[in-house]
């Protein structure tokens, strides 16, 4: 796996649980962290969608 997973398989192999994967994705949103795609806001929340 490179610095950032490029496929779902790399994501599954690189992280042993869902929270670790979510943290990686959140950090990868940009140099300043998460920004909303429409409003550019910094606030966000997690949802539990289940499998």
C-alpha positions in Angstrom: 0.0 0.0 0.0 1.3 3.5 -0.9 0.8 6.4 1.4 -2.9 6.5 0.5 -5.0 3.4 -0.5 -6.0 3.5 -4.2 -8.5 0.6 -4.2 -11.0 -0.9 -1.9 -8.7 -4.0 -1.6 -5.8 -1.8 -0.4 -8.1 -0.1 2.1 -9.2 -3.4 3.5 -5.6 -4.7 3.7 -4.2 -1.5 5.2 -6.7 -0.9 8.0 -7.8 -3.5 10.6 -11.0 -1.7 11.5 -13.5 0.8 10.1 -12.5 3.7 12.5 -8.9 3.5 11.3 -10.1 3.7 7.6 -12.4 6.6 8.3 -9.6 8.5 10.1 -7.4 8.0 7.0 -10.1 9.3 4.7 -10.8 12.3 6.8 -7.2 13.3 6.9 -6.8 12.9 3.2 -9.4 15.5 2.4 -6.8 18.2 2.0 -4.1 20.1 3.8 -6.5 21.9 6.0 -8.7 18.8 6.8 -12.3 18.2 5.9 -14.2 20.8 3.8 -17.8 20.4 2.7 -17.9 20.0 -1.1 -20.7 22.6 -1.5 -20.4 25.0 1.4 -16.7 24.6 2.2 -17.8 24.3 5.9 -15.6 22.5 8.4 -18.3 20.9 10.6 -19.2 17.3 10.0 -20.7 14.3 11.8 -20.4 10.6 11.4 -23.4 8.4 10.6 -23.9 4.7 11.3 -25.1 3.1 8.1 -24.1 -0.4 8.9 -23.1 -3.1 6.4 
